[in-house]
Amino acid sequence: MFLSNVLIAPGVELVGPFPGDLQQELVFTSAIAADTKEAEAAKALVDYLRTPAATALIKAAGMTPG
């Protein structure tokens, strides 16, 4: 959570990763609910998150895509 707060602080720029002992991984997963009313839209979002464009945006935000 520390890194997320740092990344949104005005005037702060991330220039590299924190040392390993200061890193705290937070994993986000995606899934589509069986009873969703917008299954195609949900699938499109999950598919987009796997694209090179999304990967670049995730990395630019200081996160590690999985």
MOPAC internal coordinates of N, CA, C and O (Angstrom, degrees):
PM7 1SCF
backbone

  N    0.0000 0     0.00 0     0.00 0    0    0    0
  C    1.4351 1     0.00 0     0.00 0    1    0    0
  C    1.5272 1   110.96 1     0.00 0    2    1    0
  O    1.2310 1   120.43 1   149.97 1    3    2    1
  N    1.3184 1   116.78 1   -30.03 1    3    2    1
  C    1.4641 1   120.91 1  -179.83 1    5    3    2
  C    1.5157 1   111.15 1   -56.91 1    6    5    3
  O    1.2310 1   120.68 1   132.01 1    7    6    5
  N    1.3342 1   116.31 1   -47.99 1    7    6    5
  C    1.4628 1   120.25 1  -177.20 1    9    7    6
  C    1.5231 1   111.26 1   -62.91 1   10    9    7
  O    1.2310 1   119.60 1   140.08 1   11   10    9
  N    1.3228 1   118.37 1   -39.92 1   11   10    9
  C    1.4686 1   120.71 1   178.38 1   13   11   10
  C    1.5186 1   110.31 1   -59.55 1   14   13   11
  O    1.2310 1   120.50 1   137.76 1   15   14   13
  N    1.3160 1   116.65 1   -42.24 1   15   14   13
  C    1.4633 1   120.32 1   179.48 1   17   15   14
  C    1.5186 1   111.51 1   -67.57 1   18   17   15
  O    1.2310 1   120.43 1   143.11 1   19   18   17
  N    1.3118 1   116.79 1   -36.89 1   19   18   17
  C    1.4616 1   120.78 1   179.16 1   21   19   18
  C    1.5218 1   110.06 1   -66.89 1   22   21   19
  O    1.2310 1   119.82 1   137.96 1   23   22   21
  N    1.3165 1   117.95 1   -42.04 1   23   22   21
  C    1.4559 1   121.68 1  -176.37 1   25   23   22
  C    1.5238 1   113.44 1   -64.06 1   26   25   23
  O    1.2310 1   119.64 1   154.04 1   27   26   25
  N    1.3162 1   118.29 1   -25.96 1   27   26   25
  C    1.4632 1   120.25 1  -179.31 1   29   27   26
  C    1.5202 1   112.92 1   -98.12 1   30   29   27
  O    1.2310 1   119.72 1   178.90 1   31   30   29
  N    1.3205 1   118.15 1    -1.10 1   31   30   29
  C    1.4603 1   121.21 1  -179.94 1   33   31   30
  C    1.5307 1   109.43 1   -72.67 1   34   33   31
  O    1.2310 1   120.01 1   -47.09 1   35   34   33
  N    1.3237 1   117.58 1   132.91 1   35   34   33
  C    1.4613 1   120.53 1   179.86 1   37   35   34
  C    1.5284 1   111.75 1   -59.83 1   38   37   35
  O    1.2310 1   120.70 1   -46.03 1   39   38   37
  N    1.3242 1   116.27 1   133.97 1   39   38   37
  C    1.4610 1   121.45 1   176.13 1   41   39   38
  C    1.5115 1   115.24 1    81.65 1   42   41   39
  O    1.2310 1   119.55 1  -179.26 1   43   42   41
  N    1.3222 1   118.47 1     0.74 1   43   42   41
  C    1.4612 1   121.54 1  -179.27 1   45   43   42
  C    1.5256 1   108.84 1  -100.69 1   46   45   43
  O    1.2310 1   121.22 1   -47.82 1   47   46   45
  N    1.3242 1   115.27 1   132.18 1   47   46   45
  C    1.4578 1   120.48 1   178.64 1   49   47   46
  C    1.5252 1   109.03 1  -126.09 1   50   49   47
  O    1.2310 1   120.46 1   -50.13 1   51   50   49
  N    1.3027 1   116.73 1   129.87 1   51   50   49
  C    1.4599 1   122.15 1   179.08 1   53   51   50
  C    1.5215 1   108.19 1   -80.71 1   54   53   51
  O    1.2310 1   120.10 1   -56.78 1   55   54   53
  N    1.3275 1   117.41 1   123.22 1   55   54   53
  C    1.4644 1   120.59 1  -178.84 1   57   55   54
  C    1.5266 1   112.51 1  -108.34 1   58   57   55
  O    1.2310 1   120.17 1   174.34 1   59   58   57
  N    1.3027 1   117.28 1    -5.66 1   59   58   57
  C    1.4529 1   120.48 1   178.77 1   61   59   58
  C    1.5137 1   110.01 1   177.46 1   62   61   59
  O    1.2310 1   120.95 1    -7.68 1   63   62   61
  N    1.3289 1   115.78 1   172.32 1   63   62   61
  C    1.4624 1   119.56 1  -178.74 1   65   63   62
  C    1.5265 1   111.94 1   -72.26 1   66   65   63
  O    1.2310 1   121.43 1   -25.29 1   67   66   65
  N    1.3080 1   114.87 1   154.71 1   67   66   65
  C    1.4584 1   120.51 1   173.50 1   69   67   66
  C    1.5254 1   108.78 1   -74.27 1   70   69   67
  O    1.2310 1   119.64 1   -23.58 1   71   70   69
  N    1.3404 1   118.30 1   156.42 1   71   70   69
  C    1.4629 1   120.00 1   175.29 1   73   71   70
  C    1.5268 1   110.44 1   -56.48 1   74   73   71
  O    1.2310 1   120.52 1   -28.56 1   75   74   73
  N    1.3154 1   116.61 1   151.44 1   75   74   73
  C    1.4552 1   122.79 1  -175.92 1   77   75   74
  C    1.5109 1   114.95 1   -50.83 1   78   77   75
  O    1.2310 1   119.84 1   139.10 1   79   78   77
  N    1.3303 1   117.91 1   -40.90 1   79   78   77
  C    1.4635 1   119.50 1  -177.18 1   81   79   78
  C    1.5378 1   112.13 1   -73.26 1   82   81   79
  O    1.2310 1   119.78 1   167.94 1   83   82   81
  N    1.3261 1   118.03 1   -12.06 1   83   82   81
  C    1.4602 1   121.34 1   176.03 1   85   83   82
  C    1.5289 1   112.44 1   -98.82 1   86   85   83
  O    1.2310 1   120.88 1   170.59 1   87   86   85
  N    1.3173 1   115.92 1    -9.41 1   87   86   85
  C    1.4651 1   120.87 1  -179.65 1   89   87   86
  C    1.5226 1   109.90 1   -77.32 1   90   89   87
  O    1.2310 1   121.21 1   -38.27 1   91   90   89
  N    1.2838 1   115.29 1   141.73 1   91   90   89
  C    1.4625 1   120.26 1   175.10 1   93   91   90
  C    1.5226 1   106.04 1  -137.35 1   94   93   91
  O    1.2310 1   120.78 1   -69.93 1   95   94   93
  N    1.3336 1   116.11 1   110.07 1   95   94   93
  C    1.4556 1   119.80 1  -176.27 1   97   95   94
  C    1.5074 1   111.70 1   -78.39 1   98   97   95
  O    1.2310 1   121.76 1   -43.44 1   99   98   97
  N    1.2991 1   114.24 1   136.56 1   99   98   97
  C    1.4499 1   122.28 1   174.74 1  101   99   98
  C    1.5248 1   105.49 1  -124.62 1  102  101   99
  O    1.2310 1   120.38 1   -61.71 1  103  102  101
  N    1.3106 1   116.87 1   118.29 1  103  102  101
  C    1.4578 1   121.53 1  -175.13 1  105  103  102
  C    1.5223 1   109.76 1  -101.09 1  106  105  103
  O    1.2310 1   121.04 1   -52.15 1  107  106  105
  N    1.3189 1   115.62 1   127.85 1  107  106  105
  C    1.4587 1   121.53 1   175.11 1  109  107  106
  C    1.5172 1   107.63 1  -104.81 1  110  109  107
  O    1.2310 1   120.39 1   -44.50 1  111  110  109
  N    1.3123 1   116.86 1   135.50 1  111  110  109
  C    1.4607 1   121.01 1   177.62 1  113  111  110
  C    1.5221 1   108.64 1  -118.65 1  114  113  111
  O    1.2310 1   121.58 1   -17.94 1  115  114  113
  N    1.3191 1   114.57 1   162.06 1  115  114  113
  C    1.4615 1   118.39 1   177.00 1  117  115  114
  C    1.5143 1   109.21 1  -125.98 1  118  117  115
  O    1.2310 1   121.45 1   -29.31 1  119  118  117
  N    1.3102 1   114.83 1   150.69 1  119  118  117
  C    1.4593 1   121.26 1   177.74 1  121  119  118
  C    1.5181 1   107.83 1  -158.16 1  122  121  119
  O    1.2310 1   121.28 1   -20.63 1  123  122  121
  N    1.2924 1   115.16 1   159.37 1  123  122  121
  C    1.4547 1   120.65 1   177.83 1  125  123  122
  C    1.5278 1   107.16 1  -115.12 1  126  125  123
  O    1.2310 1   120.80 1   -57.90 1  127  126  125
  N    1.3118 1   116.08 1   122.10 1  127  126  125
  C    1.4590 1   120.56 1  -179.11 1  129  127  126
  C    1.5259 1   110.27 1   -63.84 1  130  129  127
  O    1.2310 1   120.94 1   -38.03 1  131  130  129
  N    1.2995 1   115.80 1   141.97 1  131  130  129
  C    1.4678 1   121.12 1  -177.73 1  133  131  130
  C    1.5199 1   112.24 1   -60.80 1  134  133  131
  O    1.2310 1   120.16 1   148.00 1  135  134  133
  N    1.3279 1   117.30 1   -32.00 1  135  134  133
  C    1.4617 1   120.01 1  -176.63 1  137  135  134
  C    1.5324 1   113.70 1  -104.19 1  138  137  135
  O    1.2310 1   120.58 1  -158.76 1  139  138  137
  N    1.3419 1   116.49 1    21.24 1  139  138  137
  C    1.4590 1   119.09 1  -179.45 1  141  139  138
  C    1.5218 1   111.58 1   -64.22 1  142  141  139
  O    1.2310 1   121.11 1   -32.71 1  143  142  141
  N    1.3278 1   115.48 1   147.29 1  143  142  141
  C    1.4636 1   120.45 1   178.75 1  145  143  142
  C    1.5242 1   111.14 1   -89.31 1  146  145  143
  O    1.2310 1   120.29 1   167.76 1  147  146  145
  N    1.3164 1   117.05 1   -12.24 1  147  146  145
  C    1.4662 1   121.95 1  -176.99 1  149  147  146
  C    1.5250 1   110.02 1  -125.72 1  150  149  147
  O    1.2310 1   120.40 1  -125.21 1  151  150  149
  N    1.3172 1   116.84 1    54.79 1  151  150  149
  C    1.4701 1   121.34 1  -175.63 1  153  151  150
  C    1.5238 1   112.60 1   -59.37 1  154  153  151
  O    1.2310 1   119.99 1   138.39 1  155  154  153
  N    1.3201 1   117.63 1   -41.61 1  155  154  153
  C    1.4738 1   119.99 1  -179.09 1  157  155  154
  C    1.5270 1   111.47 1   -65.99 1  158  157  155
  O    1.2310 1   120.39 1   139.74 1  159  158  157
  N    1.3244 1   116.86 1   -40.26 1  159  158  157
  C    1.4641 1   120.67 1   178.08 1  161  159  158
  C    1.5278 1   110.24 1   -65.92 1  162  161  159
  O    1.2310 1   120.32 1   138.48 1  163  162  161
  N    1.3150 1   117.00 1   -41.52 1  163  162  161
  C    1.4637 1   121.14 1   179.02 1  165  163  162
  C    1.5254 1   110.16 1   -63.60 1  166  165  163
  O    1.2310 1   120.18 1   135.96 1  167  166  165
  N    1.3189 1   117.26 1   -44.04 1  167  166  165
  C    1.4682 1   121.46 1   178.86 1  169  167  166
  C    1.5266 1   110.20 1   -63.57 1  170  169  167
  O    1.2310 1   120.45 1   140.50 1  171  170  169
  N    1.3307 1   116.75 1   -39.50 1  171  170  169
  C    1.4658 1   120.45 1   178.84 1  173  171  170
  C    1.5287 1   110.86 1   -62.40 1  174  173  171
  O    1.2310 1   120.25 1   139.79 1  175  174  173
  N    1.3343 1   117.12 1   -40.21 1  175  174  173
  C    1.4631 1   120.34 1   178.13 1  177  175  174
  C    1.5199 1   110.80 1   -65.03 1  178  177  175
  O    1.2310 1   120.24 1   131.94 1  179  178  177
  N    1.3168 1   117.14 1   -48.06 1  179  178  177
  C    1.4692 1   120.64 1   179.75 1  181  179  178
  C    1.5362 1   110.07 1   -60.55 1  182  181  179
  O    1.2310 1   120.60 1   137.32 1  183  182  181
  N    1.3277 1   116.47 1   -42.68 1  183  182  181
  C    1.4695 1   119.85 1   178.18 1  185  183  182
  C    1.5268 1   111.23 1   -63.14 1  186  185  183
  O    1.2310 1   120.39 1   139.03 1  187  186  185
  N    1.3342 1   116.87 1   -40.97 1  187  186  185
  C    1.4664 1   120.76 1   178.97 1  189  187  186
  C    1.5295 1   111.27 1   -61.76 1  190  189  187
  O    1.2310 1   120.53 1   139.53 1  191  190  189
  N    1.3124 1   116.59 1   -40.47 1  191  190  189
  C    1.4679 1   119.79 1  -178.06 1  193  191  190
  C    1.5193 1   112.80 1   -62.57 1  194  193  191
  O    1.2310 1   120.27 1   166.29 1  195  194  193
  N    1.3324 1   117.09 1   -13.71 1  195  194  193
  C    1.4707 1   121.73 1   178.09 1  197  195  194
  C    1.5246 1   112.88 1   -95.77 1  198  197  195
  O    1.2310 1   119.44 1   177.06 1  199  198  197
  N    1.3101 1   118.68 1    -2.94 1  199  198  197
  C    1.4631 1   121.39 1  -175.28 1  201  199  198
  C    1.5262 1   111.50 1   -79.79 1  202  201  199
  O    1.2310 1   120.62 1   -20.76 1  203  202  201
  N    1.3294 1   116.42 1   159.24 1  203  202  201
  C    1.4684 1   119.62 1   175.78 1  205  203  202
  C    1.5355 1   112.40 1   -58.91 1  206  205  203
  O    1.2310 1   119.91 1   144.84 1  207  206  205
  N    1.3255 1   117.77 1   -35.16 1  207  206  205
  C    1.4685 1   120.10 1   179.54 1  209  207  206
  C    1.5239 1   110.90 1   -64.10 1  210  209  207
  O    1.2310 1   120.58 1   135.24 1  211  210  209
  N    1.3161 1   116.50 1   -44.76 1  211  210  209
  C    1.4654 1   119.87 1   179.01 1  213  211  210
  C    1.5257 1   110.67 1   -67.54 1  214  213  211
  O    1.2310 1   120.60 1   140.48 1  215  214  213
  N    1.3181 1   116.46 1   -39.52 1  215  214  213
  C    1.4629 1   120.57 1   178.11 1  217  215  214
  C    1.5234 1   110.26 1   -58.80 1  218  217  215
  O    1.2310 1   120.30 1   137.40 1  219  218  217
  N    1.3210 1   117.03 1   -42.60 1  219  218  217
  C    1.4664 1   120.71 1   178.80 1  221  219  218
  C    1.5267 1   111.36 1   -62.95 1  222  221  219
  O    1.2310 1   120.38 1   138.00 1  223  222  221
  N    1.3197 1   116.89 1   -42.00 1  223  222  221
  C    1.4679 1   120.33 1   178.51 1  225  223  222
  C    1.5235 1   111.71 1   -65.42 1  226  225  223
  O    1.2310 1   120.70 1   139.40 1  227  226  225
  N    1.3146 1   116.26 1   -40.60 1  227  226  225
  C    1.4686 1   120.76 1   179.18 1  229  227  226
  C    1.5195 1   109.74 1   -63.09 1  230  229  227
  O    1.2310 1   120.42 1   134.76 1  231  230  229
  N    1.3343 1   116.79 1   -45.24 1  231  230  229
  C    1.4710 1   120.56 1   178.41 1  233  231  230
  C    1.5240 1   111.05 1   -64.07 1  234  233  231
  O    1.2310 1   120.12 1   139.81 1  235  234  233
  N    1.3391 1   117.37 1   -40.19 1  235  234  233
  C    1.4611 1   120.87 1   179.97 1  237  235  234
  C    1.5243 1   111.67 1   -63.44 1  238  237  235
  O    1.2310 1   120.51 1   154.66 1  239  238  237
  N    1.3239 1   116.63 1   -25.34 1  239  238  237
  C    1.4622 1   121.32 1   178.39 1  241  239  238
  C    1.5193 1   111.92 1   -85.55 1  242  241  239
  O    1.2310 1   120.32 1  -175.65 1  243  242  241
  N    1.3464 1   116.99 1     4.35 1  243  242  241
  C    1.4543 1   120.79 1   177.26 1  245  243  242
  C    1.5137 1   114.47 1    85.22 1  246  245  243
  O    1.2310 1   120.68 1  -166.24 1  247  246  245
  N    1.3228 1   116.31 1    13.76 1  247  246  245
  C    1.4690 1   120.02 1  -179.62 1  249  247  246
  C    1.5243 1   109.57 1  -107.97 1  250  249  247
  O    1.2310 1   120.73 1   -14.15 1  251  250  249
  N    1.3201 1   116.20 1   165.85 1  251  250  249
  C    1.4504 1   122.66 1   179.35 1  253  251  250
  C    1.5158 1   108.59 1  -108.93 1  254  253  251
  O    1.2310 1   120.26 1   -66.78 1  255  254  253
  N    1.3389 1   117.10 1   113.22 1  255  254  253
  C    1.4600 1   118.68 1   179.00 1  257  255  254
  C    1.5277 1   110.67 1   -68.76 1  258  257  255
  O    1.2310 1   120.80 1   -28.72 1  259  258  257
  N    1.3164 1   116.07 1   151.28 1  259  258  257
  C    1.4574 1   118.59 1  -176.48 1  261  259  258
  C    1.4752 1   114.94 1  -117.80 1  262  261  259
  O    1.2310 1   120.10 1   180.00 1  263  262  261

